[in-house]
């Protein structure tokens, strides 16, 4: 079912492609070891009318941590420059089926914007269906944007440390299992191996079908339950740097769970500080 506040199909986007108040964003982002340039790929081909949302630049660059959520003023400035504002229906896709687009979705939700959806299957599905692409940037007109930040959708390291100690939240980690149990080397230097004590592991890739679309809510719920997640508790999602944590939050939203927040610093922060406890092995 298409939901313009959560998830829409390629059929839905194709039917609405020429709507005057539709704004499409390419929210692609790649891990450093992937060796891919998201902006260059966008420049080469994108869905007609799409603007590029740079996750690393539309961020709080005062922080040493990667792509932390942007200050309100910066978000407003960048969106106005991209011609995205009040009254627009926003659809976000990425070049990796569904990978980083939920991070952009979460950023909009953090800023109080709810008319925003992720494109199911992303650019790979759109392209595989023979739908139109272009390589020219769109014509942009400035559009006023008002923002009301929702601080409850993000948690800092102190809040997560309290949650880990008290057990009053379910902390859910989207990283690959080898990283979660402390077996595999971390992709970022100088980080310890393991996971936040008390956290559960729901690997992000398990939320997708073989075709790269989101699994149905009926299929998503058992994945969380099988990982030992108590869905009656509020949730904090985490990962390596806050990107796949947003995918977990998005999946929770799809199953109707709304009491979630993203740990923005994620393992890039937690794994750096020796005074924060680390667990290894299975949850």
Secondary structure, DSSP 8 states (H G I E B T S, - for coil): --BTTTEE-HHHHHHHTT-TTEEEEE-----GGG---HHHHHHH-BSTT-EE--TTTSS-TTSSSTT----HHHHHHHHHHTT--TT-EEEEE-SSSSSSHHHHHHHHHHTT--SEEEETTHHHHHHHTT---B-S--------------GGGEE-HHHHHHHHHH--EEEEE-S-HHHHTT-S--SSTT---SB-TT-EE--GGGGB-TTSSB--HHHHHHHHHHTT--TTSEEEEE-SSSHHHHHHHHHHHHTT---EEEESSHHHHHTT-TTS--B-S--
